Amino acid sequence: MGRKPTGRPTSFDIAYAAGVSQPTVSRALRGDRSVSEKTREKIKQIARDLNYTVDKNASSLRSQRSNTIALLFFEDPTPDESMINPFFLAMLGSITKATADEGLDLLISFQRMEDDWHVRYQDSHRADGLILLGYGDYTQYRERMDQLSRQGTHVARWGSVSSDSSGVTVGTDNVQAGRLAGEHLVEQGRRKIAFLGHADEHYPEFNGRYRGMVSALADAGIEADEGLQFDALTTEEEGFSAARSLLESGKEFDAIFAASDLIAIGAMRALAEAGRSVPEDVAIVGFDDIPAASMTTPPLTTVMQDIKRAGQVLVEALLAQIEGRDLPPRKLPGKLIVRGSSVTP
């Protein structure tokens, strides 16, 4: 199996040391799941020990691939000029690491949904596939996704996982995560729980979180009040405005489940201006666990999305599609992080 190592390390040298064939080494270094995880890790460790690096030009010529993945951030309303949701920025590190582990280059770009962004990447052979983060109104985004699917473009996206999703989709199990928030607030004795965030087909992730909360309330014998749902997108200003509308409605409420941490932070500001204390008067739970969540006063209870695993699975899903392997959509569980905004001292 292989030949004795000589001179500059090659894939044949790794094959000799690992006791496998050279094609097995090539597949393992590409992250091909047809090679067992144990063998892949053994081969990668030998490659590191030998200071072996892949000749990407030769590899690309053989495979007709660029060995590059494009990561596209889409415009999202933010209080600063970045126009990138901080949750997606936090995911960038795990995606970068996952692509590096697979020996791939990562091309990062910022896009507007109305642009013909797909043309500049796979269609021009700049990238073998696309990872998409952020999309706004899903009813508009879905049309573009269907177009990419018809063209045969390799796409993995973060978002709502459903049976009609186009491309390979990875996302949090939003219904399960919404249940965690609802169950926690009920355990704290809260009964009149408001939801801040859109809860319709235009924003399916928010809708899933709302449905999960409603399900948790129903299990506790509590009927959710539809009049306590107020639309909001993922910004502090939207959260502030939605909370002001909630306060001005005159409806009684003792808790808020916000569809994102930014919405929750804006709501906390509106409550403070109205003289409502958190959590004594109103308990608050957010969603995402962005860095700012632990720095609010009081610190924000939130549902954490598994950012590290998300990046790994997105890259795995895209590679599977590029290599012609079927991989079903993946739902990752959320985790409730309890802090001071929902628990009375």
ZAMARGU-4260 file (C-alpha; in steps of 0.2 Angstrom, whole numbers, plus 5000, padded with zeros to 4 digits):
<rodrens>
0) 5000/5000/5000 | 5010/5015/4994 | 5029/5018/4992 | 5043/5023/5004 | 5044/5042/5007
5) 5058/5051/4998 | 5061/5070/4997 | 5047/5082/4998 | 5032/5074/5006 | 5018/5068/4994
10) 5001/5060/4995 | 5010/5044/4991 | 5021/5046/5007 | 5005/5049/5017 | 4998/5033/5010
15) 5013/5023/5014 | 5013/5029/5032 | 4995/5026/5034 | 4994/5009/5026 | 4981/5015/5013
20) 4980/5018/4995 | 4984/5035/4987 | 4966/5038/4981 | 4960/5035/4999 | 4972/5049/5005
25) 4966/5061/4991 | 4948/5057/4996 | 4952/5059/5015 | 4960/5076/5013 | 4945/5082/5003
30) 4934/5077/5018 | 4925/5063/5007 | 4913/5054/5019 | 4916/5038/5010 | 4932/5037/5020
35) 4929/5033/5039 | 4931/5047/5051 | 4944/5037/5060 | 4954/5035/5044 | 4952/5053/5039
40) 4958/5059/5055 | 4973/5047/5055 | 4978/5053/5037 | 4976/5072/5042 | 4987/5070/5057
45) 5001/5061/5046 | 4999/5075/5034 | 5002/5088/5047 | 5016/5078/5054 | 5025/5078/5037
50) 5021/5096/5034 | 5011/5091/5018 | 5002/5104/5008 | 4990/5101/4994 | 4995/5107/4977
55) 4979/5116/4974 | 4983/5120/4956 | 4986/5102/4951 | 4971/5097/4961 | 4960/5109/4952
60) 4966/5103/4935 | 4962/5085/4939 | 4945/5088/4947 | 4939/5104/4937 | 4935/5112/4953
65) 4941/5129/4960 | 4943/5122/4978 | 4935/5138/4983 | 4918/5141/4992 | 4909/5158/4992
70) 4901/5164/5008 | 4888/5177/5004 | 4881/5189/5017 | 4865/5197/5013 | 4860/5215/5017
75) 4852/5216/5034 | 4846/5231/5043 | 4858/5236/5058 | 4860/5251/5069 | 4878/5253/5062
80) 4884/5254/5044 | 4889/5235/5043 | 4872/5229/5037 | 4876/5212/5043 | 4867/5203/5057
85) 4879/5201/5071 | 4873/5183/5073 | 4880/5179/5056 | 4896/5188/5059 | 4898/5176/5074
90) 4896/5161/5063 | 4910/5167/5051 | 4924/5160/5062 | 4917/5142/5062 | 4914/5142/5043
95) 4932/5148/5041 | 4939/5135/5052 | 4928/5121/5043 | 4934/5126/5026 | 4952/5127/5031
100) 4950/5109/5039 | 4944/5103/5022 | 4959/5112/5013 | 4947/5124/5004 | 4949/5143/5001
105) 4934/5154/5007 | 4929/5169/4996 | 4918/5181/5007 | 4907/5194/4999 | 4892/5206/5004
110) 4877/5206/4993 | 4861/5214/4990 | 4846/5202/4986 | 4841/5212/4971 | 4859/5209/4963
115) 4862/5194/4951 | 4875/5188/4964 | 4875/5170/4958 | 4882/5175/4941 | 4898/5181/4948
120) 4902/5165/4958 | 4898/5147/4952 | 4892/5153/4934 | 4909/5161/4932 | 4919/5146/4940
125) 4925/5157/4954 | 4918/5145/4967 | 4912/5127/4967 | 4897/5132/4978 | 4889/5145/4988
130) 4885/5147/5007 | 4871/5160/5010 | 4868/5169/5026 | 4853/5180/5029 | 4839/5183/5017
135) 4825/5195/5024 | 4808/5191/5017 | 4808/5173/5013 | 4794/5174/5000 | 4805/5185/4989
140) 4821/5175/4993 | 4813/5158/4989 | 4810/5163/4971 | 4829/5166/4969 | 4833/5150/4978
145) 4822/5140/4966 | 4831/5149/4951 | 4848/5143/4958 | 4841/5125/4960 | 4835/5125/4942
150) 4852/5130/4936 | 4861/5116/4946 | 4870/5128/4957 | 4877/5121/4973 | 4870/5130/4988
155) 4869/5127/5006 | 4860/5140/5017 | 4857/5144/5035 | 4838/5147/5038 | 4821/5139/5041
160) 4822/5120/5037 | 4806/5114/5029 | 4800/5101/5016 | 4799/5114/5002 | 4817/5121/5006
165) 4827/5124/4990 | 4845/5119/4991 | 4853/5111/5006 | 4847/5120/5022 | 4854/5120/5039
170) 4846/5128/5053 | 4840/5128/5071 | 4825/5118/5076 | 4815/5134/5079 | 4799/5126/5086
175) 4809/5116/5099 | 4819/5132/5103 | 4803/5142/5105 | 4796/5129/5116 | 4811/5130/5128
180) 4808/5149/5129 | 4789/5147/5133 | 4792/5133/5145 | 4805/5143/5155 | 4794/5158/5156
185) 4779/5147/5162 | 4791/5140/5175 | 4794/5157/5181 | 4775/5160/5184 | 4772/5170/5169
190) 4756/5168/5160 | 4753/5183/5149 | 4768/5182/5137 | 4770/5194/5122 | 4780/5189/5107
195) 4790/5202/5097 | 4794/5197/5079 | 4785/5193/5063 | 4775/5177/5064 | 4770/5173/5046
200) 4777/5164/5030 | 4787/5179/5026 | 4799/5176/5041 | 4798/5157/5044 | 4811/5156/5057
205) 4802/5169/5068 | 4786/5160/5065 | 4793/5143/5071 | 4799/5152/5087 | 4782/5159/5090
210) 4773/5142/5086 | 4785/5134/5099 | 4781/5146/5112 | 4762/5144/5109 | 4764/5125/5110
215) 4772/5127/5127 | 4759/5138/5133 | 4745/5126/5127 | 4754/5111/5136 | 4753/5122/5152
220) 4734/5125/5149 | 4737/5143/5144 | 4729/5150/5128 | 4741/5162/5119 | 4734/5179/5116
225) 4736/5183/5098 | 4734/5201/5102 | 4751/5200/5111 | 4761/5197/5095 | 4769/5212/5088
230) 4779/5212/5071 | 4797/5217/5072 | 4813/5213/5062 | 4830/5210/5069 | 4836/5227/5075
235) 4836/5236/5091 | 4825/5250/5084 | 4812/5238/5078 | 4812/5230/5096 | 4810/5247/5104
240) 4795/5251/5092 | 4787/5235/5095 | 4788/5236/5113 | 4781/5254/5113 | 4766/5247/5103
245) 4764/5234/5115 | 4764/5246/5130 | 4752/5258/5121 | 4740/5244/5117 | 4735/5244/5135
250) 4735/5225/5135 | 4742/5216/5151 | 4758/5206/5149 | 4771/5200/5162 | 4784/5193/5150
255) 4791/5195/5132 | 4799/5182/5121 | 4808/5192/5107 | 4812/5183/5091 | 4830/5189/5092
260) 4842/5197/5105 | 4843/5213/5096 | 4824/5214/5097 | 4825/5210/5115 | 4838/5223/5119
265) 4827/5237/5110 | 4812/5231/5120 | 4822/5232/5137 | 4825/5250/5132 | 4807/5254/5129
270) 4802/5246/5146 | 4815/5256/5155 | 4808/5272/5148 | 4791/5267/5153 | 4796/5263/5171
275) 4794/5244/5169 | 4807/5234/5178 | 4815/5218/5171 | 4813/5205/5177 | 4801/5210/5192
280) 4788/5218/5181 | 4792/5209/5164 | 4803/5194/5161 | 4812/5194/5144 | 4819/5180/5134
285) 4829/5184/5118 | 4836/5172/5104 | 4853/5170/5096 | 4865/5173/5111 | 4875/5187/5102
290) 4889/5194/5113 | 4879/5209/5118 | 4866/5198/5126 | 4877/5195/5142 | 4881/5213/5143
295) 4864/5221/5145 | 4857/5226/5162 | 4851/5214/5168 | 4860/5201/5157 | 4848/5194/5144
300) 4841/5176/5145 | 4841/5169/5127 | 4841/5154/5117 | 4858/5150/5110 | 4860/5143/5092
305) 4875/5131/5090 | 4886/5143/5080 | 4901/5131/5080 | 4892/5116/5074 | 4882/5127/5061
310) 4898/5132/5052 | 4904/5114/5051 | 4887/5107/5045 | 4885/5120/5032 | 4902/5116/5024
315) 4899/5098/5025 | 4882/5100/5017 | 4889/5110/5003 | 4903/5098/5000 | 4891/5083/4999
320) 4881/5092/4986 | 4897/5097/4976 | 4902/5079/4976 | 4885/5072/4971 | 4881/5065/4988
325) 4863/5066/4996 | 4862/5075/5012 | 4845/5079/5020 | 4842/5096/5028 | 4849/5097/5046
330) 4840/5104/5061 | 4851/5109/5076 | 4844/5110/5094 | 4844/5127/5103 | 4850/5128/5121
335) 4842/5140/5134 | 4854/5151/5142 | 4846/5158/5158 | 4852/5175/5165 | 4845/5189/5175
340) 4832/5196/5163 | 4819/5182/5166 | 4823/5176/5184 | 4817/5186/5199 | 4830/5187/5212
</rodrens>
